[in-house]
Amino acid sequence: MTGFHVMAGTDKTLTLPAVRKITTSDVIDALGRGLDDFWQKPSHYAFLCLIYPLVGVVLIYWASGANALPLLFPLVSGFALLGPFAALGLYEISRRREAGLDTSWRHAFDVRRSPAIPSIVAVGAMLFAMFIAWLLVAQGLYTRLLGPEPPTSMTHFLETLFTTDAGFMLLLLGNAIGFIFALVVLITTSVAFPMLLDRDCGAVAAIITSVRAASTNPVPIALWGLLVAGALFVGSLPLFAGLAVVMPILGHATWHLYRKLVAE
């Protein structure tokens, strides 16, 4: 395919846009703009994002019924690593609203016709590989600290976690390692997917620009990461139902954050 390109844009060159310096108030403003986008048609977006709570419930059911309780938390938290890719349709809705185009929810699926779809798939594959790596690391850590045998029940699992030294060590190391995975995803994809929808620049250029945006704005990007983590945690509490609202707001806000960080 002559149009198939991943590493660079259509002109086969690596072109990097200018990255702006922003403040924490810009992050709050991007979140507010994301909320405004959501309020335009909240029922449509909530329906579109029901997949997130449904997937969460399916993960819990599978883990509890397949002797995979040690992977329950890694599965649920690791699912958030795929969030930047899963929110592609929301970026598209915000892009269309900004351009004054029709923002019906069906246009969220227009991303499949984007000329940058090979690059988008490549960055998505990178996220999926990180998700699998996180699961393997989590499983290995559990086996190393608590042995190869799965817990007999959820009660036994929680009791082991919170009443034994090995359980405390698992919580400590697991959260520390999970934080590293989340940090890598934040740095490498904070603007990558919106940028690829906005311009067919290639996966490498999008990832490099995300890294540059994070290194130029460490405090605002750190605040953004904390806001995302906190919102996902709150949205996950009532059996993931809140994610149907939290995810679209964060998705729209990500588009506006990209607009503030990357020059046109």
MARFINU-834559 format. One record per residue (C-alpha): residue number from 0; chain; x, y negated, z negated. Coordinates in Angstrom, 1 decimal. Layout:
# MARFINU-834559
R kemar rotor   east  north     up
R   NUM     A      X      Y      Z
...
//
This chain:
# MARFINU-834559
R kemar rotor   east  north     up
R     0     A    0.0    0.0    0.0
R     1     A    1.5   -3.3    1.1
R     2     A   -0.4   -5.1   -1.6
R     3     A    0.8   -2.9   -4.4
R     4     A    3.3   -4.7   -6.6
R     5     A    3.9   -4.4  -10.3
R     6     A    7.3   -5.8  -11.2
R     7     A    6.9   -9.2   -9.6
R     8     A    4.3  -11.2   -7.8
R     9     A    3.1  -11.1   -4.2
R    10     A    6.3  -12.9   -3.0
R    11     A    8.5  -10.2   -4.7
R    12     A   10.2  -12.8   -6.9
R    13     A   10.2  -13.2  -10.7
R    14     A    8.6  -16.6  -11.3
R    15     A    8.3  -17.7  -14.9
R    16     A    6.0  -20.6  -15.8
R    17     A    6.8  -23.2  -18.4
R    18     A    5.7  -22.4  -21.9
R    19     A    4.2  -25.2  -24.1
R    20     A    4.9  -25.9  -27.7
R    21     A    1.7  -25.8  -29.7
R    22     A    0.6  -26.2  -33.3
R    23     A   -1.5  -24.2  -35.7
R    24     A   -4.4  -26.6  -35.0
R    25     A   -4.3  -25.5  -31.4
R    26     A   -4.8  -21.9  -32.6
R    27     A   -7.8  -22.9  -34.6
R    28     A   -9.1  -24.9  -31.6
R    29     A   -8.7  -21.8  -29.3
R    30     A  -10.7  -19.7  -31.8
R    31     A  -13.4  -22.4  -31.9
R    32     A  -13.5  -22.4  -28.1
R    33     A  -13.8  -18.6  -28.1
R    34     A  -16.7  -18.8  -30.5
R    35     A  -18.3  -21.4  -28.2
R    36     A  -18.0  -19.0  -25.3
R    37     A  -19.6  -16.3  -27.3
R    38     A  -22.5  -18.4  -28.3
R    39     A  -23.4  -19.0  -24.7
R    40     A  -24.8  -15.5  -24.3
R    41     A  -24.1  -13.6  -27.6
R    42     A  -26.5  -10.8  -26.9
R    43     A  -24.9  -10.0  -23.6
R    44     A  -21.4   -9.9  -25.1
R    45     A  -22.5   -8.0  -28.1
R    46     A  -24.0   -5.4  -25.9
R    47     A  -20.9   -5.3  -23.7
R    48     A  -18.7   -4.8  -26.8
R    49     A  -20.8   -2.1  -28.5
R    50     A  -18.2    0.3  -27.2
R    51     A  -15.8   -0.7  -30.0
R    52     A  -18.0    0.3  -33.0
R    53     A  -19.1    3.4  -31.1
R    54     A  -15.5    4.5  -30.5
R    55     A  -14.7    3.8  -34.1
R    56     A  -17.5    6.1  -35.3
R    57     A  -16.5    8.8  -32.8
R    58     A  -12.9    8.6  -34.1
R    59     A  -14.1    9.1  -37.7
R    60     A  -16.3   12.0  -36.8
R    61     A  -13.6   13.7  -34.8
R    62     A  -10.9   13.2  -37.5
R    63     A  -13.2   14.4  -40.3
R    64     A  -14.3   17.5  -38.3
R    65     A  -11.0   18.6  -36.8
R    66     A   -8.7   18.7  -39.8
R    67     A   -7.2   15.5  -38.6
R    68     A   -7.8   13.4  -41.7
R    69     A   -4.2   12.3  -41.9
R    70     A   -4.6   10.7  -38.5
R    71     A   -7.9    8.8  -39.3
R    72     A   -6.2    5.6  -40.3
R    73     A   -3.6    5.7  -37.6
R    74     A   -6.3    6.3  -35.0
R    75     A   -8.5    3.5  -36.2
R    76     A   -5.7    1.0  -36.7
R    77     A   -3.9    2.1  -33.6
R    78     A   -7.1    1.6  -31.6
R    79     A   -6.5   -2.1  -32.2
R    80     A   -3.2   -1.8  -30.3
R    81     A   -5.3   -1.3  -27.2
R    82     A   -7.5   -4.4  -27.9
R    83     A   -5.6   -6.8  -25.5
R    84     A   -6.3   -4.4  -22.6
R    85     A   -9.9   -3.6  -23.7
R    86     A  -10.8   -7.3  -23.7
R    87     A  -10.0   -7.8  -20.0
R    88     A  -13.7   -8.4  -19.2
R    89     A  -13.9  -11.1  -21.8
R    90     A  -11.0  -13.0  -20.4
R    91     A  -12.7  -12.9  -17.1
R    92     A  -15.9  -14.4  -18.5
R    93     A  -14.0  -17.2  -20.1
R    94     A  -12.0  -17.8  -16.9
R    95     A  -15.3  -18.0  -14.9
R    96     A  -16.9  -20.4  -17.4
R    97     A  -13.9  -22.6  -17.3
R    98     A  -14.1  -22.7  -13.5
R    99     A  -17.8  -23.4  -13.6
R   100     A  -18.8  -20.1  -12.1
R   101     A  -21.6  -17.7  -13.0
R   102     A  -20.8  -16.0  -16.4
R   103     A  -23.4  -13.2  -16.3
R   104     A  -22.0  -10.2  -18.2
R   105     A  -21.8   -8.1  -15.0
R   106     A  -18.9  -10.3  -13.9
R   107     A  -16.8   -8.8  -16.8
R   108     A  -16.2   -5.9  -14.4
R   109     A  -14.9   -8.1  -11.6
R   110     A  -11.4   -7.5  -13.0
R   111     A  -11.3   -4.3  -11.1
R   112     A  -11.0   -6.3   -7.9
R   113     A   -8.2   -8.5   -9.2
R   114     A   -5.1   -8.6   -6.9
R   115     A   -3.0   -8.1  -10.1
R   116     A   -4.8   -4.8  -11.1
R   117     A   -1.6   -2.7  -10.5
R   118     A    0.3   -5.0  -12.9
R   119     A   -2.6   -5.0  -15.4
R   120     A   -2.7   -1.2  -15.3
R   121     A    1.1   -1.1  -15.9
R   122     A    0.9   -3.3  -19.0
R   123     A   -2.1   -1.3  -20.2
R   124     A   -0.1    2.0  -19.7
R   125     A    2.6    0.4  -21.9
R   126     A    0.1   -0.2  -24.6
R   127     A   -1.3    3.3  -24.4
R   128     A    2.2    4.7  -24.7
R   129     A    2.8    2.6  -27.8
R   130     A   -0.6    3.9  -29.2
R   131     A    0.6    7.6  -28.6
R   132     A    4.0    6.8  -30.1
R   133     A    2.3    5.3  -33.2
R   134     A    0.2    8.5  -33.7
R   135     A    3.2   10.7  -33.3
R   136     A    5.2    8.6  -35.8
R   137     A    2.3    8.6  -38.3
R   138     A    1.8   12.4  -38.0
R   139     A    5.6   13.0  -38.5
R   140     A    5.6   10.7  -41.5
R   141     A    2.7   12.6  -43.1
R   142     A    4.3   15.9  -42.5
R   143     A    7.6   14.7  -43.9
R   144     A    6.1   13.4  -47.1
R   145     A    3.1   15.6  -47.8
R   146     A    3.8   18.8  -45.8
R   147     A    2.3   20.3  -42.7
R   148     A   -1.0   21.5  -44.2
R   149     A   -3.9   19.1  -43.7
R   150     A   -6.0   18.0  -46.7
R   151     A   -9.0   20.2  -47.5
R   152     A  -11.4   17.2  -47.8
R   153     A  -11.6   13.4  -47.7
R   154     A  -11.7   13.4  -51.5
R   155     A   -8.6   15.5  -51.7
R   156     A   -6.9   13.3  -49.1
R   157     A   -7.7   10.0  -50.9
R   158     A   -6.7   11.5  -54.3
R   159     A   -3.3   12.5  -52.8
R   160     A   -2.8    9.1  -51.3
R   161     A   -3.5    7.0  -54.5
R   162     A   -2.4    9.3  -57.3
R   163     A    0.9   10.8  -56.1
R   164     A    4.3    9.3  -55.5
R   165     A    4.4   10.8  -52.0
R   166     A    1.0    9.3  -51.3
R   167     A    2.1    5.8  -52.3
R   168     A    5.2    6.2  -50.2
R   169     A    3.1    7.3  -47.2
R   170     A    0.9    4.2  -47.7
R   171     A    4.0    1.9  -48.0
R   172     A    6.0    3.3  -45.1
R   173     A    2.9    3.8  -42.9
R   174     A    1.8    0.2  -43.2
R   175     A    5.3   -1.1  -42.7
R   176     A    5.8    0.9  -39.5
R   177     A    2.3    0.1  -38.3
R   178     A    3.1   -3.6  -38.8
R   179     A    6.1   -3.2  -36.5
R   180     A    4.0   -1.7  -33.8
R   181     A    1.4   -4.4  -34.1
R   182     A    4.1   -7.1  -34.0
R   183     A    5.6   -5.7  -30.8
R   184     A    2.2   -5.7  -29.2
R   185     A    1.5   -9.2  -30.4
R   186     A    4.8  -10.5  -29.0
R   187     A    4.7   -8.7  -25.7
R   188     A    1.0   -9.1  -24.8
R   189     A   -0.3  -12.3  -26.5
R   190     A   -0.8  -13.9  -23.1
R   191     A    0.1  -11.1  -20.7
R   192     A   -3.3  -10.0  -19.7
R   193     A   -5.0  -13.4  -19.3
R   194     A   -1.9  -14.5  -17.3
R   195     A   -2.3  -11.6  -14.9
R   196     A   -5.9  -12.4  -14.4
R   197     A   -5.1  -16.0  -13.8
R   198     A   -2.1  -15.5  -11.5
R   199     A   -0.7  -12.4   -9.7
R   200     A    2.8  -12.8  -11.2
R   201     A    3.7   -9.2  -11.9
R   202     A    3.9   -7.3  -15.2
R   203     A    7.5   -8.2  -16.0
R   204     A    6.8  -11.9  -15.7
R   205     A    3.7  -11.6  -17.8
R   206     A    5.5   -9.8  -20.6
R   207     A    8.5  -12.1  -20.5
R   208     A    6.2  -15.1  -20.7
R   209     A    4.5  -13.6  -23.8
R   210     A    7.8  -13.1  -25.5
R   211     A    8.8  -16.7  -24.6
R   212     A    5.5  -18.0  -25.9
R   213     A    6.0  -16.2  -29.2
R   214     A    9.6  -17.2  -29.6
R   215     A    8.8  -20.9  -28.8
R   216     A    5.8  -20.9  -31.2
R   217     A    6.6  -18.4  -34.0
R   218     A    4.3  -20.0  -36.6
R   219     A    1.2  -20.5  -34.4
R   220     A    1.6  -17.0  -33.0
R   221     A    2.0  -15.5  -36.5
R   222     A   -1.1  -17.3  -37.5
R   223     A   -2.9  -15.9  -34.5
R   224     A   -1.8  -12.4  -35.4
R   225     A   -3.0  -12.9  -39.0
R   226     A   -6.4  -14.2  -37.8
R   227     A   -6.8  -11.2  -35.4
R   228     A   -5.8   -8.7  -38.1
R   229     A   -8.2  -10.2  -40.6
R   230     A  -11.1  -10.4  -38.2
R   231     A  -10.6   -6.8  -37.1
R   232     A  -10.5   -5.7  -40.7
R   233     A  -13.7   -7.5  -41.6
R   234     A  -15.4   -6.3  -38.4
R   235     A  -14.4   -2.7  -39.2
R   236     A  -15.9   -2.6  -42.7
R   237     A  -19.6   -1.9  -42.0
R   238     A  -18.8    1.2  -39.9
R   239     A  -17.2   -0.9  -37.2
R   240     A  -20.5   -2.7  -36.4
R   241     A  -19.0   -6.1  -36.8
R   242     A  -16.6   -5.4  -34.0
R   243     A  -19.4   -6.0  -31.5
R   244     A  -19.2   -9.6  -32.5
R   245     A  -15.6  -10.0  -33.6
R   246     A  -14.1   -8.5  -30.4
R   247     A  -15.8  -10.9  -27.9
R   248     A  -14.9  -13.9  -30.0
R   249     A  -11.3  -12.9  -30.2
R   250     A  -11.2  -12.0  -26.5
R   251     A  -12.5  -15.4  -25.4
R   252     A  -10.2  -17.1  -27.9
R   253     A   -7.2  -15.3  -26.4
R   254     A   -8.0  -16.8  -23.0
R   255     A   -8.0  -20.3  -24.5
R   256     A   -4.8  -19.6  -26.4
R   257     A   -3.2  -18.6  -23.1
R   258     A   -4.3  -21.9  -21.5
R   259     A   -2.7  -23.8  -24.3
R   260     A    0.6  -21.8  -24.3
R   261     A    1.3  -21.5  -20.5
R   262     A    1.5  -24.4  -18.1
R   263     A   -0.6  -24.2  -14.9
//
